Amino acid sequence: MNLGLSDKDIAFREEVRAFLRDNLTPELAAAGKKATSVFVEPEYTLAWQKKLHAKGWAAPSWPEAYGGPGWTEMQRYIFASECAIAGAPPLAPMGLNMVGPCIIGYGTPEQKAFFLPRLLAGDDYWCQGYSEPQSGSDLASLSLKAERDDDHYILNGSKIWTTHAHHANRMFCLVRTDLTGKPQQGITFLLLEMSAPGITVDPIITLAGEHELNQVFFDDVRVPVSGRLGEENDGWTVAK
C-alpha cells in the first residue's frame, strides 16, 4: 500500500491550507482550541460552517449528489488533519454527521429537498432525542409515548442528557409507537421542531457550572406524520 501523497493530494493540501489562512479568524481558532468535546457554542461552529458551505466543504463525507465535495479518502484525511492542526472548531455533529446521513438514506424526496440544503447551510441546529431517565445504555427500553391522531403523533414523556437542546431549533427523536413484540420493533424516528407547543427544555448544570446538557419534556406535543423518517415502528433501523 502506498501511503505517500500524490501531486494532486499535495496541491489539495495547499488549497486547504490557503483556505484556512484566509478564513479561520483568530476568534474561530481560539474557540476550536478551547474545545473539550465535539460540541462548540453555535456562534462559533455555525459561523465556521457557513464559510465551509460557501466553499462546498461543509459535509466531506456526504455523497456528491447531495452536496458533498466528492473527495477521496485521502482528501478527507488531509482536510481533517489540516483543520485540526489549525485549530478549526468542529462542526455541530448532530446535524451533518448524524441526522443528515439518516435523511439521505431514509428520507422521502420532499424531506431531502427541504432538510439537506438547510443542514449544509447551517440554517437548522439539531439535537438528539434518544436517552430517557430510565433508558440510556438500554436505549430499546425507551418509553416516550407517541400516539397516532390522524395526520399527527401526540408525544408525552421526556428525554434527558440532551446536548445543546437549549440552542437547537430541531430534534431527531426516537419515540414509542407500539408496546407489543420486541422493544426494538415499536420505535419510530421523528423529526420535530423545538418550538412546538408543549416542549419544555430544563437545563442540567454541571458541577463546573457549565450548561451543555438538558432534560426535555413533552406534554401533548403534536408532530406531523410528515416528520416521520422511515416507516412507523422501524425507527430502530433508521437510528442504527
Disulfide bonds with the S-S distance in Angstrom:
none
